[in-house]
Amino acid sequence: MAQGQERRSTYFIKKWFQIRFILKFVLLLIIGLAISATLLYFMSNQTITDTMKYGHLKSQLKCTYDLLLPSLIKTTLFSVLIVSLLGILLFAKTSHRLAGPLYRFEKGTERISQGDLTEKFKLRSYDEMTVLAEKFSQMTIALNQQIATIKSKTAELSALAQKLETKLDESGSPEAKKLSGELNKVVGEIKNTVDFFKV
């Protein structure tokens, strides 16, 4: 194993989703086999009946083989076609239930990265990843609350810095005025950074 690669020890991470997906795939295979077996049964039954009507024992075996192979090819091709169509429908539906939420997550995280902490992740109840959407919404709510607290504390700090500057202006100390100016500059930078977020 290459350095830095980790081997996954748990293969069923979202157990119920993965089990349902596997069962749908197995059901699709069973349907395909049932269609193929049914078609083969009816086509080979017809072939044997026709051969017994017209022929002798030697020609019956030869004709049955000759007629069974095209029937087998037809049923296999028909079964593959039906299973492929069902597979496309099944996987399109499943991929839609995954791709839709992924698209919403992409757009939502894009808005959050632009500072919009009011973003809520809303998925349909039958979509996959509803738990993840709830966790993302909880995360943005928590971030929103933290940023609101920081904004409030920054406003308090700014007010205190203004009071301090007023008091220092009264005292007339140049060093105190310089420190007051630096403090106001830092408070302004913090305020600008926090104002990036929409809460």
N, C-alpha and C positions, 0 to 999 in steps of 0.2 A: 504494500500500500504506500502511495506517495506521501511525502511529508506534507502536513497541512490538511490532508483529506480526512474527514471523519466518516466512519461507517455508520449508517443508520441502524439503530438497534430495534426500533419500533416501526413496523411497516404499516400498521393500521393506526394512523394518526387521527383521522376523522372516521372512526369505525363505522358508524351507521351509514354515512354517505358512501364510503368505499364498499361496504357490503351490498347496499342497494345497487350500486353501479355494477358490481360483479354479477349479482343475481340477474340483472337486466341483460347482461351480455350472455350469460349461460342460458337464460330463457330464450333469447334470440337464436342461439345455436340449436336448442332443442326444437324450436319451431321449424327451423331450417331442415333438421334431420327428419322431423315428422312429415313435412311436405315432401321431401325427397323420397322417403320410404313409401308414402301413400301413392305418389305418382308412379314409382317403380312397380309397386304391387299391381296397380290397375293396368299399366302398360305391359307388364310381363304376363299378367293373367290373360289379356287379350291375345298376346303373341302365342302362348301355349295353346289356347283354344283354337286359334286359327290353324296352327300347325297340326293339331290332332285331327281336324276336320279333313285336311287335304293330304296328309302324307303317311308315309311309312315310318317305321321306327328310326331308321338311319337318317332319313331326311328330316324327321322331326327334331332330332338332336342338333343337326346342323342348322336347320332353320331357326330353332329356338335360340341358339347361340348367336346366329347372325341377326336375328330380330331383337334379341335382348340387349346387345351392345348399343345400337342406336337409341333404344328406350332409356338405357342407363345414361347415355350422354345427354339426351333431352331432359330427363328429370334432374340431372346434376346442374345443367345450365339454368333451368327454370328455378331450381332451388337457390342457386347462387344469386340469381337476379332478385328473387323475392327477399332473401335474407339481406342482400345488399341494400335494397330499398328500405326495409325495416331498420337496418343498421343506421342508414343515413338519417332517417327520421328520429330514431332513438338518440343518436349521438348529437344531432342538431339540437334536440330539446335539452339534453344534458349540458351541452356546451353553452347554450343560451342561458341556462340557469347559473352557469359559472361566469360567462363573459359579461353578462349584464352587471352583476355586482362588482366585478373587477373594474369595469369602465366607471361605475359610480365612485369606487374607491380612488381611482386615478384622478378623476375630476375633483373630488372632495379634498384629497391630500394636496392637490395643486392650489386650491383656494386657501387651505390652511397655511401652506408655505408662503402665501402672499399676505399672511397676517390675519385672515378672517377666522377668528376662533368661535364664531357663531354657527359654523358648519355642523349640520346634523346628517348622519348617514342613515338614509331611509331605504330599506329594501322591502320587497314583497315578502309575505310570510312564507311562501313556498320556495323562495330563492335559497341557494346555498349561502353560507357565510353570514347568516343573520347574527350569530353570536359575535363574530368579528366586528360587524357594523355597530352592535351595541357597545362593544369595548372601545371602538374608535370614538363614538359619541361621548362615552364617559370620560375618555381622555381629553377631548376638546372642552368638555364642561369643566374638568379639573384645571386645565391650562387657563381657561377663561377666568376662573375664579382667582387663580394665582396672579395672573397679569392684572386683574382689577385691583387686587390687594397691593401689588407693586405700584400701580398708578396712584392709588390713594396715598401710599406711604411717600411716593415721590412728591406729590403735591404738598404733603405735610413738611417734608424736608425742604422743599422750595420756600415755603412760608417761613420756616425757621431760619433759613439762610438769609432771607430778606430782612427779618427782624435783627439778625446778627449784623448784617451789613449796616443797618440803620444805627445800631448801638455803636458800631465801630466808627462810623462817620462822625458820631458825636465825640468819640474819644480822640480822633484825629491821628491815630498811629498809622504811618505808611505801611508798615509790615502787616498790620492787622487788615488794612484795606486790600493788600495784595492777596493775603490768604482768603479773604472774603470773596474776592474776584475769582480765584481758582475754584473755590467751593461752588459758587454760582455756575461756573463753566461746567463742572462735573455734573451738577444737578440738571443743567440743561441737556447735557449729552444723555443722561439716563432718561430724562423725559422724552427726548426725541426717539430713543430706542424703544421705549415702552409704547409710545404713541403709534408705532408701526402696526401694532395689533389692534384689530377691531374686536371689541368686547361688548 
